[in-house]
């Protein structure tokens, strides 16, 4: 259950990062509100998952989901460039997340 909660926390991290971008420096109220709510949910779920999972594992996977998710959103919806080096970097992050999961007994 802690892994599912951690995954959801990572998804909310993607939401708040995208909403932060959409807020244009907190000048647009709706994206700013979405960002704040998603942040609270993301941090709360991360904290809950840390009751079971080790700190290093939970935090690494949470940030990795957010980083790769934000990268994908940026490329797919915001027209950000997808070059071979950026794609390789994302693949390496995902492989590190898989290794971290496999190395954690919980």
Secondary structure, DSSP 4 states (H G I P E B T S, - for coil): -HHHHHHHHHHHHHHHHHHHHHTTTTTSHHHHHHHHHHHHHHHHHHHHHTTTS-HHHHHHHHHHHHHHHHHHHHHHHS-----HHHHHHHHHHHHHHHHHHHH---
